[in-house]
Amino acid sequence: MQPRLASRSLAGRSALLLAVAAVFFGIMVIVAKDVERRLPGAEVAFIRFAIGLAGCGLAAGKIRFRFINKRVLFLRGAFGGSAVLCFFLAIEHLPVGVATLLNYTAPVFTALWAALFLGEPLGLGTLGALALTVLGVGLVIYGQAPPGELGFGPWQLVGILSAVLSGAAVTCVRAVRRTDGPWEIFAAFCLIGMLVTGVPTAEHYLPPSGRDWLLLGAVGLLSLIAQLLMAYSLRYVKAAVGGILLQLTPVAALALGYFLYAEPMPLLSLAGAAVTVGGVSAGAWLASTPEEEP
């Protein structure tokens, strides 16, 4: 018996929720940039995970947690926690728009990881989209570099690494969502993420102020809502297609970084951002196939 495809209405609602998640992620990035003017990025990431885990604890009073695919849940947490650590370090040392754009090339890497481990199709078009994405990222970085320099430094590489790890994490979500619910996935993400970020936080801990705690609470709450919406939606929307919708996040971060922090965006970098978003979206679309109904 052939599996049924998810209905258009269900896929449409899930796509809308994923777009909302993307906007929440974008707002979270801006708030995180603000608090990272005073606190280390690893500490902000650690507290974000701690708040998320506390939310899972509150939910445990009403929801029965059942961790089924423990191995993939662990991998999701390890890849995702490492990706968030790299992303928050990049936000700390780079313009928020550039750091977010680098991180949100992840859908292309998701397609590559999914082809390797989930057997999802990967054609020449997707590889071409990857090349287009690399070109766009290069233009963004070069456009903001000082005269005579290429602009590729260690923190740009950390931002790209966050995308590679994030792609692996989303692939794990795709795999484990068939057996485990969004709350279980988010709890594993937060628990392993706290372990990943705990060591650098202990080494460079700075006591947050009252205002910092308010901002940290906003980062944690926005992350919790966005992660749950994403985990739910990816059960009905292909991860690669979801990657297209999640490109709302870097677009929002670039715009807010420009208007709120006066971050420079030369024409070459702006063109590179458009090429990057186009390459990621094209690659995600080419790698997509209809999703089976649960």
C-alpha positions as CSV (number, residue, x, y, z in Angstrom):
1,M,0.0,0.0,0.0
2,Q,1.5,3.3,-1.0
3,P,1.8,6.0,1.7
4,R,-0.5,9.0,1.4
5,L,0.9,12.4,0.9
6,A,0.2,15.1,3.5
7,S,-2.9,17.2,2.5
8,R,-2.4,20.6,0.9
9,S,-4.2,22.3,3.8
10,L,-2.0,20.6,6.4
11,A,1.1,21.4,4.5
12,G,-0.1,25.0,4.0
13,R,-0.7,25.5,7.7
14,S,2.6,24.0,8.6
15,A,4.4,26.2,6.1
16,L,2.7,29.3,7.7
17,L,3.8,28.2,11.2
18,L,7.3,27.7,9.9
19,A,7.3,31.3,8.5
20,V,6.2,32.5,11.9
21,A,9.1,30.5,13.5
22,A,11.5,32.2,11.1
23,V,10.4,35.7,12.1
24,F,10.7,34.7,15.8
25,F,14.3,33.4,15.1
26,G,15.1,36.8,13.5
27,I,13.8,38.8,16.5
28,M,15.8,36.4,18.8
29,V,19.0,37.1,16.9
30,I,18.6,40.9,17.3
31,V,17.9,40.5,21.1
32,A,20.9,38.2,21.4
33,K,23.1,40.8,19.7
34,D,22.0,43.4,22.2
35,V,22.8,41.3,25.3
36,E,26.1,40.1,23.8
37,R,27.4,43.6,23.9
38,R,27.9,42.9,27.6
39,L,28.0,39.1,28.0
40,P,30.0,36.3,26.2
41,G,28.2,34.5,23.4
42,A,28.6,31.1,25.0
43,E,27.0,32.3,28.2
44,V,24.0,33.7,26.3
45,A,23.6,30.4,24.5
46,F,23.9,28.4,27.8
47,I,21.2,30.5,29.5
48,R,19.0,30.2,26.4
49,F,19.3,26.4,26.6
50,A,18.6,26.5,30.4
51,I,15.4,28.6,29.9
52,G,14.3,26.1,27.2
53,L,14.9,23.1,29.5
54,A,13.0,24.9,32.2
55,G,10.1,25.2,29.8
56,C,10.2,21.5,29.1
57,G,10.1,20.9,32.8
58,L,6.9,22.9,33.1
59,A,5.4,21.1,30.1
60,A,6.3,17.7,31.7
61,G,3.5,18.3,34.2
62,K,0.9,18.1,31.4
63,I,2.7,16.2,28.6
64,R,4.1,12.7,28.9
65,F,7.6,12.7,27.5
66,R,8.6,9.5,25.6
67,F,12.1,9.4,24.3
68,I,12.2,6.7,21.6
69,N,15.0,7.2,19.2
70,K,17.6,8.1,21.8
71,R,20.7,7.9,19.5
72,V,19.3,10.3,17.0
73,L,18.0,12.6,19.7
74,F,21.5,12.7,21.1
75,L,23.0,13.6,17.7
76,R,20.3,16.2,17.2
77,G,21.3,17.8,20.5
78,A,25.1,17.5,19.9
79,F,24.9,19.0,16.4
80,G,22.3,21.6,17.3
81,G,24.1,22.7,20.5
82,S,27.4,23.0,18.7
83,A,25.7,25.0,15.9
84,V,24.1,27.4,18.4
85,L,27.4,27.9,20.2
86,C,29.2,28.7,16.9
87,F,26.3,31.0,15.8
88,F,26.3,33.0,19.1
89,L,30.1,33.4,18.9
90,A,29.7,34.6,15.4
91,I,27.0,37.1,16.5
92,E,29.4,38.3,19.2
93,H,32.2,39.1,16.8
94,L,30.5,39.9,13.4
95,P,27.7,42.2,12.3
96,V,24.5,40.5,13.2
97,G,23.3,40.4,9.6
98,V,26.4,38.7,8.3
99,A,26.5,36.1,11.1
100,T,22.9,35.2,10.5
101,L,23.3,35.0,6.7
102,L,26.3,32.6,7.2
103,N,24.3,30.5,9.6
104,Y,21.3,30.4,7.4
105,T,23.1,28.8,4.5
106,A,22.3,25.6,6.5
107,P,19.5,24.4,4.2
108,V,22.0,23.6,1.5
109,F,24.1,21.6,4.0
110,T,20.8,20.0,5.1
111,A,20.2,18.8,1.6
112,L,23.8,17.3,1.5
113,W,23.4,15.6,4.9
114,A,20.0,14.3,4.0
115,A,21.4,12.8,0.8
116,L,24.1,11.1,2.7
117,F,22.2,9.7,5.6
118,L,18.5,9.7,4.6
119,G,18.8,8.8,1.0
120,E,17.0,11.9,-0.2
121,P,17.7,12.8,-3.8
122,L,20.5,15.2,-4.6
123,G,20.8,16.3,-8.2
124,L,23.2,18.5,-10.2
125,G,20.8,21.4,-9.7
126,T,21.3,21.3,-5.9
127,L,25.1,21.2,-6.4
128,G,24.8,24.2,-8.6
129,A,22.7,26.0,-6.0
130,L,25.5,25.2,-3.5
131,A,28.1,26.8,-5.8
132,L,25.8,29.9,-6.1
133,T,25.4,30.1,-2.3
134,V,29.2,29.9,-1.8
135,L,29.6,32.7,-4.4
136,G,27.0,34.9,-2.6
137,V,28.6,34.4,0.8
138,G,31.9,35.3,-0.7
139,L,30.5,38.5,-2.1
140,V,28.9,39.5,1.3
141,I,32.2,39.0,3.2
142,Y,34.4,40.6,0.5
143,G,32.1,43.6,0.3
144,Q,32.5,44.3,4.0
145,A,36.3,43.7,4.1
146,P,38.8,46.5,4.5
147,P,40.5,47.7,1.2
148,G,43.1,45.2,0.1
149,E,41.8,42.3,2.2
150,L,39.5,39.4,1.4
151,G,37.6,39.6,4.8
152,F,37.8,35.8,5.5
153,G,38.8,35.4,9.1
154,P,38.3,32.9,11.9
155,W,34.9,34.3,12.9
156,Q,33.6,34.0,9.4
157,L,34.7,30.4,9.4
158,V,32.9,29.9,12.7
159,G,29.7,31.3,11.2
160,I,30.0,28.9,8.2
161,L,30.7,26.0,10.7
162,S,27.5,26.8,12.5
163,A,25.7,26.3,9.2
164,V,27.3,22.9,8.5
165,L,26.4,21.8,12.0
166,S,22.9,23.2,11.8
167,G,22.3,21.3,8.6
168,A,23.2,18.1,10.3
169,A,20.9,19.0,13.2
170,V,17.9,19.6,11.0
171,T,18.6,16.4,9.2
172,C,18.4,14.6,12.5
173,V,15.1,16.4,13.2
174,R,13.8,15.0,9.9
175,A,14.8,11.5,10.9
176,V,13.7,11.6,14.6
177,R,10.4,13.4,13.9
178,R,9.0,10.1,12.6
179,T,9.2,8.6,16.1
180,D,9.5,11.4,18.7
181,G,7.4,14.5,19.3
182,P,8.5,18.2,19.2
183,W,8.8,18.5,23.0
184,E,11.1,15.5,23.2
185,I,13.2,16.8,20.4
186,F,13.4,20.3,22.0
187,A,14.3,18.8,25.4
188,A,17.2,16.8,24.0
189,F,18.3,19.9,22.1
190,C,18.4,22.0,25.3
191,L,19.9,19.3,27.5
192,I,22.8,18.4,25.2
193,G,23.2,22.1,24.3
194,M,23.7,23.0,27.9
195,L,26.5,20.4,28.1
196,V,28.1,21.8,25.0
197,T,28.0,25.4,26.1
198,G,28.6,24.8,29.8
199,V,32.4,24.5,29.7
200,P,33.1,27.9,27.9
201,T,30.5,29.5,30.1
202,A,32.2,28.4,33.3
203,E,35.5,29.7,32.0
204,H,34.3,33.2,31.1
205,Y,31.1,33.7,33.2
206,L,30.0,37.3,33.8
207,P,27.1,38.1,36.1
208,P,24.1,39.5,34.1
209,S,22.5,42.7,35.1
210,G,18.7,43.1,35.7
211,R,18.3,44.3,32.1
212,D,20.4,41.5,30.8
213,W,18.2,38.9,32.5
214,L,15.1,40.4,30.8
215,L,16.8,40.2,27.4
216,L,18.1,36.6,28.2
217,G,14.5,35.6,29.1
218,A,13.3,37.0,25.8
219,V,16.0,35.1,23.9
220,G,15.0,31.9,25.7
221,L,11.3,32.3,25.2
222,L,11.6,33.3,21.5
223,S,13.8,30.3,20.9
224,L,11.5,27.9,22.7
225,I,8.5,29.0,20.6
226,A,10.4,29.1,17.4
227,Q,12.0,25.6,17.9
228,L,8.7,24.0,18.8
229,L,7.0,25.5,15.7
230,M,9.9,24.3,13.5
231,A,9.9,20.8,15.0
232,Y,6.2,20.5,14.5
233,S,6.2,21.9,10.9
234,L,9.1,19.8,9.7
235,R,6.9,16.7,10.2
236,Y,4.6,17.9,7.4
237,V,7.0,20.1,5.4
238,K,10.1,18.7,3.7
239,A,13.2,20.0,5.5
240,A,14.6,21.4,2.3
241,V,11.3,23.2,1.5
242,G,11.3,24.5,5.0
243,G,14.8,25.9,4.4
244,I,13.3,28.3,1.8
245,L,10.8,29.7,4.4
246,L,13.5,30.0,7.0
247,Q,15.3,32.4,4.7
248,L,13.0,35.0,6.2
249,T,15.3,35.0,9.2
250,P,18.5,36.3,7.6
251,V,16.5,38.8,5.5
252,A,14.9,40.2,8.7
253,A,18.3,40.2,10.6
254,L,20.0,42.0,7.7
255,A,17.3,44.7,7.7
256,L,17.1,45.1,11.5
257,G,20.9,45.1,11.8
258,Y,21.0,48.0,9.3
259,F,18.2,50.0,10.9
260,L,18.9,49.3,14.6
261,Y,22.7,49.0,14.7
262,A,23.6,51.0,11.6
263,E,25.6,48.0,10.4
264,P,27.2,48.7,7.0
265,M,25.7,47.0,3.9
266,P,27.7,47.9,0.8
267,L,26.1,47.3,-2.6
268,L,28.4,44.3,-3.2
269,S,27.4,42.7,0.1
270,L,23.8,43.4,-0.6
271,A,24.0,41.8,-4.0
272,G,25.8,38.9,-2.4
273,A,23.1,38.5,0.2
274,A,20.5,38.3,-2.6
275,V,22.6,35.7,-4.4
276,T,23.0,33.7,-1.2
277,V,19.3,33.7,-0.4
278,G,18.5,32.8,-4.0
279,G,21.0,29.9,-4.0
280,V,19.8,28.5,-0.7
281,S,16.2,28.7,-1.7
282,A,16.9,27.1,-5.1
283,G,18.9,24.3,-3.6
284,A,16.2,23.7,-1.0
285,W,13.5,23.6,-3.6
286,L,15.4,21.3,-6.0
287,A,16.0,18.8,-3.1
288,S,12.4,18.7,-2.0
289,T,9.9,15.9,-2.6
290,P,6.3,15.3,-1.3
291,E,6.2,14.3,2.3
292,E,4.4,11.2,3.5
293,E,1.3,11.7,5.8
294,P,2.1,10.6,9.4
